[in-house]
Amino acid sequence: LTAIVGNQTESLHVIDVLPDTAYAGPLGLMDIASAQWLLQRLGVLTRIDLRLRDGVDTGLFRRRLNARLPAGVVALTPATENARAATATRAYRINLDMLALVALVTGGFLVFSTQSLAVLRRRTAIGLLRALGVTRTQLRGALLLEGAAIGAAGSMLGLVLGSLTAVVVLHAL
């Protein structure tokens, strides 16, 4: 198994795989000294998971354990920890959605400004077309078709460049 530690990759040897019923989520087990050495966190523990025997009152056990733990250390249930992770993930997703919305509005404004400037620069040509008998509807349709073609070309270019960038970044990891 390859693990990323900081900006390096470390190779780990898998001895066995636990059954799905052994733990509620993805889990890797190793002895404390090896984990601290590998993660370059000698003498530091950030989490200890306990599995209680069947029939033990978890609320009572947690209260008694919290009373004995040093300041700054707390005992949490897996549900509490999962809820915290879900909240952080949801906040991150909302932030990304808002950034995407800002980018979309900004892009729309830039496209509108560019198209408006292009129409203003061609005012003489548009006047000549009107004098030759092109109706407002035909002129509007031509300008909308031009804008759609530019937008489609830009979208395709953005998709190709975005996909290539994603592939390069994924291969770099």
NORTAKA-V711483 format. One record per run of one state. SS is the DSSP state (helix for helix, strand for strand, loop for the rest). FROM is the first residue (numbers start at 1). LEN is the number of residues. If there is no record, write none. Layout:
ss = {SS/SS}
from = {FROM/FROM}
len = {LEN/LEN}
This chain:
ss = {loop/strand/loop/strand/loop/helix/loop/helix/loop/helix/loop/helix/loop/helix/loop/helix/loop}
from = {1/2/6/8/12/20/23/32/39/58/69/78/122/123/132/136/173}
len = {1/4/2/4/8/3/9/7/19/11/9/44/1/9/4/37/1}
